[in-house]
Amino acid sequence: MTIHSDTSTLASSLRPEALSAPESGIVEVMNYGRMRPGLIPLWAGEGDEPTPAFIAEAATRALAAGETFYTYQRGLPDLRQALADYHQRLFGKMFSPEQFFVTGSGMQAIQVALGMTVGAGDEILIPSPAWPNAAAAAGVNGGKVRFIPMTFGNTGWQLDLEKLFAARTDRTRAIFINSPSNPTGWTATADELRAILAFARQHGLWIIADEIYTRFYYAGARAPSFLDIMEEDDKILFVNTFSKNWSMTGWRMGWIMAPPRLGQVVENLIQYATSGVAAFMQRAGIVALTHGEPYVEHVIDRARRGRAIVCDGLASTGRVRFTPPDGAFYLFFSIDGEKDVRQLGLRLVDEANIGMAPGTAFGPGGEGYMRFCFLRREDLVEEAVFRLVAWLKR
């Protein structure tokens, strides 16, 4: 007997939050163009260098040594200590390994943070345009996202703090702050961070601080951070990843920093999601943190050069509107006369053989913009700019 299943009937029996999870506008363009011969892919938020050998070899050594068993849910003690030491070097103050929890990607760190703070009927405030995954994950949890539209002007992208504060309701539980920002490059000043923290303290809100791009800051060694101003009892959860600094996007390994007294809660959420990160991968993370600083500086320098190439090249066209980003490694720009950027992303694959993410993938305020990832080899950035400029002149 053959049984025919009705997929629409199957779907109707799922949770509405799962059904309403949005498709990724970034992945749409990637799937459309990823097999095109000679295409320059600038759509994903990653560089084009593989993980350096000194990091990858640490994982292969651990595999050869038989580190293939269940391990600590919170992360290997050596890796948690390495994270504390890394933060001490970066921020100039002491950290405890008990503050750090290893996760299966920065995305899982965000899911854990949201699982701790935002549930059914709760609200979270997110400045937008924004990387879409945090908002989508909050929605899957049953939470409601209140987007705070950012504005673009002669000084670049700005967050109106009064609009942010006015968006709070009695249901608001958390504020998600990504600084430096993907996709806009907006970077909060120290004064803006103080104001946001003071508001969160006043209303008992959690802050989820996505400081993944803190090293990619073009006015100094690192971006301003809540870690510069917070007190021990402040309600802040930090999410981060090995992906960007050490070219480890495919490893899917990150961390969350939380008050130590919440450690059992974090451990439980990791346990019931992935039951921890593979030990051999964590060995690679230790080497990245302890021996990878020259490589991080190399990656940041590549981003700085790519930023100069794309900004100089597009400024000469007269058709592109942007300001150089303060941080991260994206140019978020608009093209005069091009309003349907979702279709524009597909057209540029066909007509210019370059792949970029449409601004519509990044929520309210992204309409009319494209995102160009410039963390690439200089010659590829130059060629991509050449193709885009030639397309603009048609």
QUIJOBEL-V904857 format. One record per backbone hydrogen bond with DSSP energy under -0.5 kcal/mol. NH is the residue of the N-H (numbers start at 0). CO is the residue of the C=O. If there is no record, write none. Layout:
BEGIN
nh=NH co=CO
nh=NH co=CO
END
This chain:
BEGIN
nh=3 co=1
nh=4 co=2
nh=6 co=4
nh=9 co=5
nh=10 co=6
nh=11 co=7
nh=12 co=8
nh=12 co=9
nh=13 co=10
nh=17 co=14
nh=18 co=14
nh=19 co=15
nh=20 co=17
nh=27 co=23
nh=28 co=24
nh=29 co=25
nh=30 co=26
nh=31 co=27
nh=32 co=28
nh=33 co=29
nh=35 co=32
nh=38 co=35
nh=39 co=352
nh=40 co=38
nh=41 co=39
nh=41 co=354
nh=45 co=43
nh=54 co=51
nh=55 co=51
nh=56 co=52
nh=57 co=54
nh=58 co=54
nh=58 co=55
nh=59 co=55
nh=60 co=56
nh=61 co=57
nh=62 co=58
nh=63 co=59
nh=64 co=60
nh=65 co=62
nh=66 co=61
nh=67 co=65
nh=79 co=75
nh=80 co=76
nh=81 co=77
nh=82 co=78
nh=83 co=79
nh=84 co=80
nh=85 co=81
nh=86 co=82
nh=87 co=83
nh=88 co=84
nh=89 co=85
nh=90 co=86
nh=91 co=87
nh=98 co=95
nh=99 co=96
nh=100 co=255
nh=101 co=73
nh=102 co=253
nh=104 co=102
nh=108 co=104
nh=109 co=105
nh=110 co=106
nh=111 co=107
nh=112 co=108
nh=113 co=109
nh=114 co=110
nh=115 co=111
nh=116 co=112
nh=116 co=113
nh=117 co=113
nh=118 co=116
nh=120 co=141
nh=121 co=118
nh=122 co=170
nh=123 co=143
nh=124 co=173
nh=125 co=145
nh=126 co=175
nh=127 co=147
nh=128 co=361
nh=129 co=361
nh=130 co=181
nh=133 co=130
nh=134 co=130
nh=135 co=131
nh=136 co=132
nh=137 co=133
nh=138 co=134
nh=139 co=135
nh=140 co=136
nh=141 co=138
nh=142 co=137
nh=143 co=121
nh=145 co=123
nh=146 co=144
nh=147 co=125
nh=148 co=146
nh=149 co=127
nh=150 co=157
nh=152 co=155
nh=155 co=152
nh=157 co=150
nh=159 co=157
nh=160 co=158
nh=163 co=159
nh=164 co=160
nh=165 co=161
nh=166 co=162
nh=166 co=163
nh=167 co=164
nh=171 co=168
nh=172 co=122
nh=173 co=122
nh=174 co=205
nh=175 co=124
nh=176 co=174
nh=176 co=207
nh=177 co=175
nh=178 co=176
nh=178 co=209
nh=179 co=185
nh=180 co=185
nh=182 co=180
nh=184 co=180
nh=192 co=188
nh=193 co=189
nh=194 co=190
nh=195 co=191
nh=196 co=192
nh=197 co=193
nh=198 co=194
nh=199 co=195
nh=200 co=196
nh=201 co=197
nh=202 co=198
nh=203 co=199
nh=203 co=200
nh=204 co=199
nh=205 co=172
nh=206 co=234
nh=207 co=174
nh=208 co=206
nh=208 co=236
nh=209 co=176
nh=209 co=207
nh=210 co=208
nh=210 co=238
nh=213 co=210
nh=215 co=212
nh=216 co=214
nh=217 co=325
nh=219 co=216
nh=222 co=213
nh=227 co=224
nh=228 co=225
nh=229 co=225
nh=233 co=230
nh=235 co=233
nh=236 co=206
nh=237 co=256
nh=238 co=208
nh=239 co=254
nh=241 co=252
nh=245 co=241
nh=246 co=243
nh=247 co=241
nh=247 co=242
nh=248 co=242
nh=250 co=247
nh=251 co=247
nh=251 co=248
nh=253 co=102
nh=254 co=239
nh=255 co=100
nh=256 co=237
nh=257 co=98
nh=257 co=255
nh=261 co=258
nh=262 co=259
nh=265 co=261
nh=266 co=262
nh=267 co=263
nh=268 co=264
nh=269 co=265
nh=270 co=266
nh=271 co=267
nh=272 co=269
nh=273 co=269
nh=274 co=269
nh=275 co=269
nh=279 co=66
nh=281 co=277
nh=282 co=278
nh=283 co=279
nh=284 co=280
nh=285 co=281
nh=286 co=282
nh=287 co=283
nh=288 co=284
nh=289 co=285
nh=290 co=286
nh=291 co=287
nh=295 co=291
nh=296 co=292
nh=297 co=293
nh=298 co=294
nh=299 co=295
nh=300 co=296
nh=301 co=297
nh=302 co=298
nh=303 co=299
nh=304 co=300
nh=305 co=301
nh=306 co=302
nh=307 co=303
nh=308 co=304
nh=309 co=305
nh=310 co=306
nh=311 co=307
nh=312 co=308
nh=313 co=309
nh=314 co=310
nh=315 co=311
nh=316 co=313
nh=317 co=313
nh=320 co=333
nh=321 co=319
nh=326 co=184
nh=327 co=212
nh=327 co=215
nh=330 co=371
nh=331 co=329
nh=332 co=330
nh=332 co=369
nh=333 co=320
nh=334 co=367
nh=335 co=318
nh=337 co=334
nh=338 co=336
nh=340 co=338
nh=343 co=339
nh=344 co=340
nh=345 co=341
nh=346 co=342
nh=347 co=343
nh=348 co=344
nh=349 co=345
nh=350 co=346
nh=351 co=347
nh=352 co=347
nh=352 co=348
nh=353 co=347
nh=354 co=39
nh=355 co=353
nh=356 co=370
nh=358 co=368
nh=360 co=357
nh=361 co=358
nh=362 co=359
nh=365 co=362
nh=368 co=365
nh=369 co=332
nh=370 co=356
nh=371 co=330
nh=371 co=369
nh=372 co=41
nh=372 co=370
nh=373 co=328
nh=373 co=371
nh=374 co=328
nh=375 co=373
nh=379 co=376
nh=380 co=376
nh=381 co=377
nh=382 co=378
nh=383 co=379
nh=384 co=380
nh=385 co=381
nh=386 co=382
nh=387 co=383
nh=388 co=384
nh=389 co=385
nh=390 co=386
nh=391 co=387
nh=392 co=388
nh=393 co=390
END
